[in-house]
Amino acid sequence: MNKRNLDPQFLATLTVLDSAEAAAYLRTSTSTLAKYRMYGGGPIHIKQSTRKTLYRKADLDAWLSSREAA
């Protein structure tokens, strides 16, 4: 992960996040997101290229909401 600002306040201003930013936003690891992409069950993602995966913040929020306990 390159040295960039993954501060929660900064992440809240973005609408599209890369894997590192999405992992920080979800408070998980990039490898966990990769497993979700591989096996399913994770948030909707956008494959920009073979090495770049993006996530819409709205999709991350929707995925989190769908996982709330009753």
C-alpha positions in Angstrom: 0.0 0.0 0.0 1.5 3.3 -1.0 1.7 6.2 1.5 -1.5 8.1 1.2 -4.0 9.6 3.5 -6.4 6.9 4.6 -7.9 9.1 7.3 -11.7 8.4 7.8 -12.6 12.1 7.2 -10.7 12.0 3.9 -12.3 8.8 2.8 -15.7 10.2 3.5 -15.2 12.8 0.8 -14.5 10.3 -1.9 -17.2 8.6 -4.0 -15.0 6.0 -5.7 -12.4 4.1 -3.7 -9.6 1.8 -4.7 -9.0 -1.5 -2.8 -6.8 0.0 -0.1 -9.2 2.9 0.5 -12.2 0.6 0.5 -10.5 -1.8 3.0 -9.7 1.2 5.3 -13.3 2.4 5.0 -14.6 -1.1 5.9 -11.9 -1.5 8.5 -10.7 -4.8 7.0 -7.7 -5.8 4.9 -7.1 -5.7 1.2 -6.7 -9.5 1.2 -10.2 -9.9 2.8 -11.6 -7.8 0.0 -9.7 -9.9 -2.6 -11.3 -13.1 -1.0 -14.7 -11.5 -1.3 -14.1 -10.8 -5.0 -12.8 -14.4 -5.5 -15.5 -16.3 -3.6 -18.4 -13.9 -3.7 -20.4 -12.3 -0.9 -18.6 -9.0 -0.8 -19.5 -5.5 -2.0 -20.1 -4.8 -5.7 -16.8 -3.8 -7.4 -15.6 -2.4 -10.7 -12.7 -4.0 -12.5 -11.0 -1.1 -14.1 -8.0 -3.2 -15.3 -6.3 -6.5 -14.5 -4.6 -4.8 -11.5 -7.1 -2.1 -10.5 -10.4 -2.7 -8.7 -12.6 0.2 -7.6 -15.6 0.4 -5.3 -18.3 3.0 -5.2 -18.8 4.3 -1.7 -22.6 3.9 -2.0 -22.1 0.2 -2.8 -19.9 -0.3 0.2 -22.5 1.4 2.4 -25.3 -0.7 0.9 -23.3 -3.9 1.5 -22.6 -2.9 5.1 -26.4 -2.2 5.6 -27.3 -5.6 4.2 -25.0 -7.3 6.8 -26.6 -5.6 9.9 -27.8 -8.0 12.5 -31.5 -7.9 13.2 
